[in-house]
Amino acid sequence: MKYSLWGLIGLAVAACSNPQTMEPEPMTDVSEMTERPAPVTTEDRFAILALDCVHREYPNKISHVLQSDQDARPPRELTPAFYGCFDWHSSVHGHWLLTRLLTTQPDSVYADEIRAALSESFTAENMAGELAYYQTEGRGSFERPYGIAWYLQLVAELEESDDPQLAEWRETLRPLEDAIVEKVRAWLPKLSYPVRLGTHNQTAFAFGLMLDYARTVGNEDLANDLVQISLKFHQGDVNCPLAYEPSGEDFLSPCLMEADLMRRVMSEQDFVVWLGYFLPQIPIDGSADWLAPGIVLDASDGKLVHLDGVNLSRAWALEGIASALPVEDPRIPSLMAAHQVHRDAGIAAVSDEHYSGSHWLASFATYLTTKRGISDTGAAE
């Protein structure tokens, strides 16, 4: 049936004058009417950002190899657990953030909301979909190494918890974990050189997360693989060009992340000596100005805002490096002074103003403030 313009206007007027002829408004979900409590801790503020993005599908940037027309599907169908937060890896570490908060602050004002969000994601059906996607032909390098390292870190978080619900989720995530570990162990012997970028493909950062995971779950084979390749790649490195950092789109420091990795694989004595050759720039006067924070001139730009992340990741790396040195080491005051400057700059930049940063910076901030990388790991035994 077709109507003229005036006929459509007449129908609209009639509908307004006879409300009973209109479709009833759907009832608003009670949970949507409940105001979220105000954050109590700094980490609560970060949790809000993760809660607001883990199930937000768009905008979305997918790293996706299409094998046929059938692969042209929306993110929620491709990766049904980790489709939010703009991209797969940010979704994974957004879920890690929420899990981390449950383990470090189980009485958080957002604990119930966090559990509900994670329960929605961590289902057997969703994880079967993730596994199927990961194992499909043509995706051998999917999210390697950054995203899969964060996935293993998520598993490590669940592994350490004695909470029954987290223990159940840990088992739900195990099939994809096993597939990732298998691919990582097959990939490491083929890697001829380290990747020294300041972005996702950097190997030093990923190796650090993977090694922490391997030691947490007791996977000695993977841990040994990572230790050996780290020593092979980096034991002879000297004079890292810290003055060249950061590049304009870095969110990881190539120099500091390498040092943060090596304190995990070397004895304290060996690390003390190695660090002197690798980063001779570290002063012994307690100053902080030897390493200036990155500057962001447009936080709405998804690439430029990476530099807010480099400040956060530098801060945790500096603290990690200091944690592996003997307490009397004269470099510690300068390491911690630079740590504080970068910490302050990085945390101040975490906000909901621009989705370009809000979908991921909170994870970096939580990793920093909860000391995830250094609480149980300093120099290697």
BELFENDA-V276267 format. One line per field, one symbol per residue. ss: DSSP state (@ for helix, = for strand, . for the rest). psi: psi as a letter, one per 20 degrees, with the letter a starting at -180 (. if undefined). burial: b if it has 24 or more other C-alpha atoms within 12 Angstrom, else e. A space follows every 10 residues. Layout:
# BELFENDA-V276267
ss->???
psi->???
burial->???
This chain:
# BELFENDA-V276267
ss->....@@@@@@ @@@@@@@.@@ @........@ @@@....... .@@@@@@@@@ @......... ........@@ @...@@@@.. .......@@@ @@@@@@@@@@ @@@@...... @@@@@@@@@@ @..@@@@@@@ @@@@@..... .....@@@@@ @@@@@@@@@@ ...@@@@@@@ @@.@@@@@@@ @@@@@@@@.. .......... ..@@@@@@@@ @@@@@@@..@ @@@@@@@@@@ @@@@...... .@@@...... ...@@@@@@@ @@@@@..@@@ @@@@@@@@.. .......... .......... .....@@@@@ @@@@@@@@@@ @@@....... .@@@@@@@@@ @@@@@@@@.. ....@@@@.. @@@@@@@@@. .......... .
psi->pqqrghgggg ggghhhimhi iqpqpqppph hhipppqqqg rghghhhghg hiihkohqqp oqnppphrhi inrqhhhgni gmiakhrghh ggighgghgg hhhhmijqij gghghgghhh gmqhgghhgg ggghiqpjkh jpkpigghgh ghhgghghhi qjphghhghg hhigghgghg gghghhhgii ohqqokrjbh iphggghggh gggghgiknh gggggggghg gghihjpqlp mhiiqqrijq ipogghhghh ghihiqrggh hggghhhgmi iorjjjqiji opqqppinii ohghihhhhh gghgghgghg ghhiqqhjpi igghghghgg ghgggghhio rjgphhhhih hhgghghghj lgiihjocqq .
burial->eeeeeeeeee eeeeeeeeee eeeeeeeeee eeeeeeeeee ebbbbbbbbb bbbbbbbeeb ebebeeeeee eeeebbebbb bbbbbbbbbb bbbbbbbbbb bbbbeeebbb bebbbebbbe bbbeebbbbb bebbeeeeee ebbbbbbbbb bbbbbbbbbb beeeebeebb ebbbbbbbbb bebbbeebee eeebbbbbbb bbbbbbbbbb bbbbbbbeee ebbebbbebb bebbbebeeb ebeebbbbbb bbbbbbbbbb bbbbbbebeb bbbbbbebbe bbeeeeebeb bbbbbbeebe ebebbbbbbb bbbbbbbbbb bbbbbeeebe bbbbbbbbbb bbbebbbebb bbeebbbbbb bbbbbbbbbb bbbbeebbbb e
